[in-house]
Amino acid sequence: MLEASSGNVYLDLGFSPAEAEYLLLRSRLMVMVERLISDRQMTQVKAARLLGVSQPRVSDIVRGRVERFTIDALIEMLARAGIRLDIVALPVSA
C-alpha cells in the first residue's frame, strides 16, 4: 500500500516536525554545495581551497554525508564561494 508523502522525507521517516525541517534544510544546503562543485567542474582539492575546508571534507560533501555538517558550516562554505542566501519563512501546512 502506498502512502502520500508529506513533502518532507524526514517527517515521513518519523522525525519530529522541528527536527524534520532542520534535516531538510541541511540536506538542501548540502545539495547546493555539491552542485556548485559539480557545475564548476572543480577537483576536490580546488573545491577545498575555495570553500575553506580540507579535501576529505569535500569528499564527505560529494558522498552526501550530510550528518557530518552543520547548517552553519554549509552556509559558510557557500558564502566563501560567493553564494548569497535569502531566507523565506513559510507557514507549515496542517
Secondary structure, 3 states (H helix, E strand, C coil): CCCCCCCCHHHHCCCCHHHHHHHHHHHHHHHHHHHHHHHCCCCHHHHHHHHCCCHHHHHHHHCCCHHHCCHHHHHHHHHHCCCCCCCCCCCCCC
